[in-house]
């Protein structure tokens, strides 16, 4: 909420990836462990995907079961 109120975005990465290495170097210089960050982002992304997939499968299953209930 605070960011929405008064935060400002900096420059974004270019679409072709130029500048990404320099951005990662700046992260590392700021004390961010890039390998740990990458691992955590991958784990969080995979976890979010699995949750979304499971939710979707539950919805599909419930929709498939609805006509059977009406019979």
Protein Blocks (a to p, Z undefined) as FASTA:
>chain_A
ZZmmmpccdddddfkopoklmmmmmmmmnopafklmmmmmmmmmmmmmmmmmmmmmmmmm
mmmmmmmmmZZ
